[in-house]
């Protein structure tokens, strides 16, 4: 479930970079180049963070101890003493 969310964020970030990169102008000096550089830096940080989360999310494991507890509770609740 979480991997799907990270994949969606990666795709959205890639789309944002694809649409935004032609609009950024690094040739101009001053504030415009500073804005373009900082925008690109932050976008790449977002992309790298979501890629790391997507790649290194631990797999969900079932806990064997909790299953035994659930089974014993089910057995106790099914006992008929009438």
HELIX and SHEET records of a PDB file:
HELIX    1   1 UNK A    2  UNK A   20  1                                  19    
HELIX    2   2 UNK A   21  UNK A   23  5                                   3    
HELIX    3   3 UNK A   31  UNK A   55  1                                  25    
HELIX    4   4 UNK A   64  UNK A   78  1                                  15    
END                                                                             
